[in-house]
Amino acid sequence: MLYREAGDFSSTYAQDSQTFPIRFDRYRYYFVLAFAFLVVPFLINDYWANAILLPFLIYAIAAIGLNILVGYCGQVSLGTGGFMAVGAYACYKLMTAFPDVSMFVHVIIAGLITAMVGVLFGLPSLRIKGFYLAVATLAAQFFLVWLFNRVSWFYNYSASGQINAPERTVFGIAVTGPNTDAWATYMFCLIFLTLSAIIARNLTRGTVGRSWMAIRDMDIAAEIIGVNPLKAKLTAFAVSSFFVGISGALFFAVYLGAVEVGEAFGIQKSFLVLFMVIIGGLGSIFGSFAGAAFLVVLPVVLKIVGVDWLGWPTDIVAHFNLVIVGGLIVMFLIVEPHGLAQLWRLAKEKLRLWPFPH
């Protein structure tokens, strides 16, 4: 009664294969998009932007990228932080070398450069999988961090080894540098997240996505029925790295403004994005959003409740956050491997028949 698809019908194949065939779903997502683009920019302030909204938007892009590789193609990766660093440093070099080029172009090219690096490190997936592939991508993580630390060309021979984002504008509005407005940086990241989600949603529902899922479910059987494992795995690494590179570029240029690779893109970053995918749900674009939102909001809620209300020490609250995240990961892996996305699907199934027994 609360969630109905009765009365929805399709008279063409195009209607039947659209992204959201149920009218209620379409209207709900249209409402969310309209609220995000037309209402939030007028309500946002610096605290909401820096504490919740910008981290959520950027991590959601990274989670979408990792979910394509791990959730849809079944290729385990622990090198997300390193690939985010590739996007950040590529964006920095482009911003300093071509100051007159649009910031949109810088971020997209940084994503393309990361995609090429991802394909390079994805080549071992043609011969190894599972634990051994995880170790190979973990080695890529450490190698990339070492490379950006040791080769001074990447940070323009700065004495501190830190990279700082110069001020850049879009249509005369600053989106990087010290003089940005919260709504401008929010809108800039929101545009990239919206486009990334639309592209990922359509890719996973098409021929490419089906080949990824065939490799994930049983690679030998997929090869027998005509799926090219070379093409499927390398396209998954390329698309995943493209989104992760975009998130790294935005994380550096728009959110932080100045980074040091070991601190900003260490192994902790790789595990954080992986935890978002596990908690949100493997093989689900919505799960990437849910996992990113949960792990971004949780520390803020714990700080407000634990530090501001109860007066607990900050380190105790930080450890409590780790305990909660670890417990949830174990719980989801045992009880509900498909994460928050599956819980949302079950809730919609219940709403279809409410208030009648199920």
C-alpha positions as CSV (number, residue, x, y, z in Angstrom):
1,M,0.0,0.0,0.0
2,L,2.9,2.4,0.7
3,Y,5.0,1.1,-2.2
4,R,3.0,0.0,-5.3
5,E,3.9,-0.8,-8.8
6,A,0.3,-1.7,-9.7
7,G,-0.8,0.3,-12.8
8,D,2.8,0.5,-14.2
9,F,3.0,-1.0,-17.6
10,S,5.4,-0.8,-20.5
11,S,4.3,-0.7,-24.1
12,T,7.8,-0.5,-25.7
13,Y,11.2,-2.1,-25.0
14,A,12.7,1.2,-24.2
15,Q,10.2,1.7,-21.4
16,D,10.8,-1.8,-20.1
17,S,14.5,-1.4,-20.0
18,Q,14.8,2.1,-18.5
19,T,16.8,2.6,-15.4
20,F,13.8,2.9,-13.0
21,P,10.8,1.1,-14.6
22,I,8.6,1.7,-11.6
23,R,7.0,5.2,-11.6
24,F,7.3,5.5,-7.8
25,D,11.1,4.9,-8.0
26,R,11.5,7.5,-10.7
27,Y,9.6,10.2,-8.9
28,R,11.5,9.4,-5.7
29,Y,14.9,9.8,-7.4
30,Y,13.8,12.9,-9.3
31,F,12.8,14.4,-5.9
32,V,16.2,13.5,-4.4
33,L,18.0,15.0,-7.3
34,A,15.9,18.2,-7.3
35,F,16.4,18.6,-3.5
36,A,20.2,18.1,-3.8
37,F,20.6,20.6,-6.7
38,L,18.0,23.2,-5.9
39,V,17.5,23.2,-2.1
40,V,20.8,22.1,-0.4
41,P,23.0,24.8,-1.9
42,F,20.8,27.4,-0.2
43,L,21.0,25.7,3.2
44,I,24.6,24.6,3.3
45,N,27.3,26.1,5.4
46,D,31.0,25.4,5.9
47,Y,30.5,22.9,8.7
48,W,28.0,20.8,6.8
49,A,30.1,21.0,3.7
50,N,33.5,20.0,5.3
51,A,32.1,17.5,7.9
52,I,29.5,15.6,5.9
53,L,28.6,16.6,2.4
54,L,31.9,16.9,0.6
55,P,33.4,13.7,2.2
56,F,30.2,11.8,1.3
57,L,30.1,13.0,-2.3
58,I,33.8,12.2,-2.9
59,Y,33.8,8.9,-1.0
60,A,30.6,7.8,-2.8
61,I,32.5,8.2,-6.2
62,A,35.4,6.1,-4.9
63,A,33.0,3.5,-3.5
64,I,31.2,3.3,-6.9
65,G,34.5,2.7,-8.6
66,L,35.6,0.0,-6.1
67,N,32.2,-1.6,-6.2
68,I,32.5,-2.0,-10.0
69,L,35.7,-3.9,-9.6
70,V,35.0,-5.9,-6.4
71,G,31.2,-6.2,-6.4
72,Y,30.4,-6.5,-10.1
73,C,33.6,-8.1,-11.5
74,G,34.8,-10.0,-8.4
75,Q,38.4,-8.7,-8.6
76,V,39.6,-8.0,-5.0
77,S,41.5,-4.8,-4.7
78,L,43.3,-3.2,-1.8
79,G,45.0,-0.4,-3.8
80,T,42.2,2.2,-3.8
81,G,44.2,4.7,-1.8
82,G,47.1,4.5,-4.3
83,F,44.8,5.0,-7.2
84,M,43.2,8.0,-5.5
85,A,46.8,9.4,-5.1
86,V,47.3,9.0,-8.8
87,G,44.2,11.1,-9.5
88,A,45.3,13.7,-7.0
89,Y,48.8,14.1,-8.3
90,A,47.7,14.0,-11.9
91,C,45.2,16.7,-11.2
92,Y,47.9,18.8,-9.4
93,K,50.3,18.5,-12.3
94,L,47.6,19.5,-14.8
95,M,46.5,22.4,-12.7
96,T,50.0,23.8,-12.5
97,A,51.0,23.0,-16.1
98,F,47.8,24.3,-17.7
99,P,46.3,27.0,-15.5
100,D,43.9,28.2,-18.2
101,V,42.1,24.9,-18.8
102,S,38.8,24.3,-17.1
103,M,38.8,22.5,-13.7
104,F,36.3,20.0,-15.1
105,V,38.8,19.0,-17.8
106,H,41.6,18.6,-15.2
107,V,39.5,16.2,-13.1
108,I,38.3,14.2,-16.1
109,I,41.9,13.9,-17.5
110,A,43.1,12.9,-14.0
111,G,40.6,10.1,-14.0
112,L,41.7,9.0,-17.5
113,I,45.3,8.9,-16.4
114,T,44.3,6.8,-13.3
115,A,42.4,4.5,-15.6
116,M,45.5,3.8,-17.6
117,V,47.5,3.2,-14.4
118,G,44.7,0.9,-13.2
119,V,44.9,-1.2,-16.4
120,L,48.6,-1.6,-15.9
121,F,48.2,-2.9,-12.4
122,G,45.2,-4.9,-13.5
123,L,47.3,-7.1,-15.8
124,P,48.1,-9.6,-13.1
125,S,44.4,-10.3,-12.7
126,L,44.6,-12.3,-16.0
127,R,46.7,-14.9,-14.3
128,I,45.9,-14.7,-10.6
129,K,42.8,-14.1,-8.5
130,G,41.4,-14.0,-5.0
131,F,44.0,-13.6,-2.2
132,Y,47.0,-13.4,-4.6
133,L,45.3,-10.5,-6.5
134,A,44.6,-8.7,-3.3
135,V,48.3,-9.0,-2.4
136,A,49.2,-7.7,-5.9
137,T,47.0,-4.6,-5.5
138,L,48.3,-4.1,-2.0
139,A,51.8,-4.0,-3.5
140,A,50.5,-1.4,-6.0
141,Q,49.3,0.7,-3.1
142,F,52.7,0.7,-1.4
143,F,54.5,1.2,-4.7
144,L,52.4,4.3,-5.7
145,V,52.8,5.9,-2.3
146,W,56.5,5.3,-2.4
147,L,56.7,6.7,-5.9
148,F,55.0,10.0,-5.1
149,N,57.1,10.3,-2.0
150,R,60.4,9.7,-3.6
151,V,60.1,11.3,-7.1
152,S,60.1,15.1,-6.5
153,W,58.9,15.9,-10.0
154,F,55.4,14.9,-8.9
155,Y,55.2,17.6,-6.2
156,N,57.1,20.2,-8.3
157,Y,60.3,19.8,-6.2
158,S,58.7,21.3,-3.1
159,A,60.9,21.3,0.0
160,S,58.1,20.0,2.2
161,G,56.9,17.3,-0.3
162,Q,53.4,18.6,0.0
163,I,51.1,19.6,-2.9
164,N,48.8,22.6,-2.7
165,A,45.9,23.2,-4.9
166,P,46.1,26.6,-6.7
167,E,42.9,28.7,-7.0
168,R,40.8,27.8,-10.0
169,T,37.4,29.0,-11.0
170,V,34.4,27.6,-13.0
171,F,32.3,30.3,-14.7
172,G,34.1,32.8,-12.5
173,I,33.3,31.0,-9.2
174,A,36.2,29.6,-7.2
175,V,36.0,25.9,-6.6
176,T,39.6,25.4,-5.3
177,G,41.9,27.4,-3.2
178,P,41.4,29.3,0.1
179,N,38.5,31.6,-1.1
180,T,35.8,29.0,-2.0
181,D,32.2,29.1,-1.0
182,A,30.6,25.9,0.5
183,W,27.8,25.8,-2.0
184,A,30.2,26.1,-5.0
185,T,32.5,23.2,-3.9
186,Y,29.4,21.1,-3.0
187,M,27.8,21.7,-6.5
188,F,31.1,20.9,-8.2
189,C,31.4,17.5,-6.5
190,L,27.7,16.8,-6.8
191,I,27.8,17.1,-10.6
192,F,30.7,14.6,-10.8
193,L,28.9,12.2,-8.4
194,T,25.6,12.4,-10.4
195,L,27.4,11.8,-13.7
196,S,29.4,8.9,-12.2
197,A,26.3,7.2,-10.8
198,I,24.4,7.5,-14.1
199,I,27.4,6.1,-16.1
200,A,28.0,3.3,-13.6
201,R,24.3,2.4,-13.5
202,N,24.0,2.1,-17.2
203,L,27.3,0.3,-17.6
204,T,26.3,-2.4,-15.0
205,R,23.0,-2.9,-16.7
206,G,24.4,-3.3,-20.2
207,T,26.6,-5.9,-22.0
208,V,29.7,-4.7,-20.3
209,G,28.1,-5.2,-16.8
210,R,26.8,-8.6,-17.7
211,S,30.3,-9.7,-18.8
212,W,31.7,-8.4,-15.5
213,M,29.1,-10.4,-13.5
214,A,29.7,-13.5,-15.5
215,I,33.5,-13.3,-14.7
216,R,32.6,-12.7,-11.1
217,D,30.2,-15.7,-10.8
218,M,32.4,-18.3,-12.7
219,D,35.2,-17.1,-14.9
220,I,35.7,-20.5,-16.7
221,A,32.1,-20.8,-17.6
222,A,32.0,-17.2,-18.7
223,E,34.9,-17.8,-21.1
224,I,33.2,-20.9,-22.4
225,I,30.0,-19.0,-23.4
226,G,32.1,-16.3,-25.2
227,V,33.0,-13.7,-22.6
228,N,36.5,-12.4,-23.2
229,P,38.2,-12.4,-19.7
230,L,41.0,-10.1,-20.9
231,K,38.5,-7.4,-22.1
232,A,36.2,-7.9,-19.1
233,K,38.8,-7.7,-16.4
234,L,40.8,-4.8,-17.9
235,T,37.6,-2.8,-18.6
236,A,36.6,-3.3,-15.0
237,F,40.0,-2.1,-13.7
238,A,39.9,0.9,-16.2
239,V,36.4,2.0,-15.3
240,S,36.9,1.5,-11.5
241,S,40.2,3.4,-11.6
242,F,38.6,6.2,-13.6
243,F,36.0,6.8,-10.9
244,V,38.6,6.4,-8.1
245,G,40.9,8.8,-9.8
246,I,38.2,11.4,-10.1
247,S,37.5,11.0,-6.3
248,G,41.2,11.4,-5.6
249,A,41.4,14.6,-7.7
250,L,38.3,16.1,-5.9
251,F,39.6,14.9,-2.5
252,F,42.9,16.8,-3.0
253,A,41.8,19.9,-5.0
254,V,38.3,20.7,-3.7
255,Y,38.1,19.1,-0.2
256,L,41.6,19.2,1.4
257,G,43.4,21.7,-0.7
258,A,46.8,20.4,0.4
259,V,47.9,16.8,0.9
260,E,50.9,14.7,1.7
261,V,50.6,11.3,0.1
262,G,51.5,9.1,3.0
263,E,48.9,10.7,5.3
264,A,46.1,11.4,2.9
265,F,46.3,8.3,0.6
266,G,47.8,5.6,2.8
267,I,46.6,2.0,3.3
268,Q,43.9,3.3,5.7
269,K,42.2,5.0,2.8
270,S,42.0,1.8,0.9
271,F,40.4,-0.1,3.8
272,L,38.0,2.8,4.4
273,V,36.6,2.7,0.9
274,L,36.5,-1.2,1.0
275,F,34.5,-1.0,4.3
276,M,32.1,1.4,2.6
277,V,31.5,-1.2,-0.1
278,I,31.1,-4.1,2.3
279,I,28.7,-2.3,4.6
280,G,26.8,-0.7,1.8
281,G,26.5,-3.8,-0.3
282,L,28.6,-5.5,-3.0
283,G,27.3,-5.3,-6.5
284,S,25.0,-2.3,-5.9
285,I,25.3,1.3,-6.9
286,F,22.8,2.3,-4.1
287,G,25.0,0.3,-1.7
288,S,28.0,2.5,-2.6
289,F,25.9,5.6,-1.6
290,A,24.6,3.9,1.6
291,G,28.1,2.7,2.7
292,A,29.7,6.1,2.1
293,A,26.9,8.0,3.9
294,F,27.1,5.6,6.9
295,L,30.9,5.8,7.4
296,V,30.9,9.5,6.9
297,V,28.0,10.3,9.2
298,L,29.0,7.8,12.0
299,P,32.0,9.7,13.3
300,V,30.1,12.9,13.3
301,V,27.2,11.4,15.3
302,L,29.6,9.7,17.7
303,K,31.4,13.0,18.3
304,I,28.2,14.9,19.0
305,V,26.9,12.3,21.3
306,G,30.1,11.1,23.0
307,V,32.1,14.3,23.2
308,D,29.6,17.2,23.2
309,W,26.8,15.5,25.1
310,L,28.4,12.9,27.4
311,G,31.8,14.5,27.7
312,W,33.9,11.5,26.8
313,P,37.5,11.9,25.7
314,T,38.0,12.3,22.0
315,D,40.3,9.2,21.8
316,I,37.7,7.0,23.4
317,V,35.1,8.1,20.9
318,A,37.5,7.4,18.0
319,H,38.2,3.9,19.3
320,F,34.5,3.3,19.8
321,N,34.0,4.3,16.2
322,L,36.5,1.6,15.1
323,V,34.8,-1.0,17.3
324,I,31.4,-0.2,15.8
325,V,32.7,-0.4,12.2
326,G,34.6,-3.6,12.8
327,G,31.5,-5.2,14.5
328,L,29.2,-4.1,11.6
329,I,31.6,-5.6,9.0
330,V,31.7,-8.9,10.8
331,M,27.9,-8.9,11.2
332,F,27.2,-8.0,7.6
333,L,29.6,-10.6,6.3
334,I,27.9,-13.3,8.4
335,V,24.3,-12.3,8.5
336,E,23.7,-10.1,5.4
337,P,26.6,-10.2,2.9
338,H,24.8,-7.9,0.5
339,G,24.8,-5.1,3.1
340,L,22.5,-2.1,3.5
341,A,21.4,-2.3,-0.1
342,Q,19.8,-5.8,0.6
343,L,18.1,-4.4,3.7
344,W,16.6,-1.7,1.6
345,R,15.4,-4.2,-1.0
346,L,13.7,-6.3,1.8
347,A,12.1,-3.1,3.2
348,K,10.6,-2.4,-0.2
349,E,9.3,-6.0,-0.5
350,K,7.6,-5.5,2.9
351,L,6.1,-2.2,1.9
352,R,4.6,-3.7,-1.2
353,L,2.3,-5.9,0.9
354,W,1.9,-3.7,4.0
355,P,-0.3,-3.9,6.1
356,F,-1.0,-7.5,5.1
357,P,1.1,-10.3,6.5
358,H,4.1,-11.4,4.4
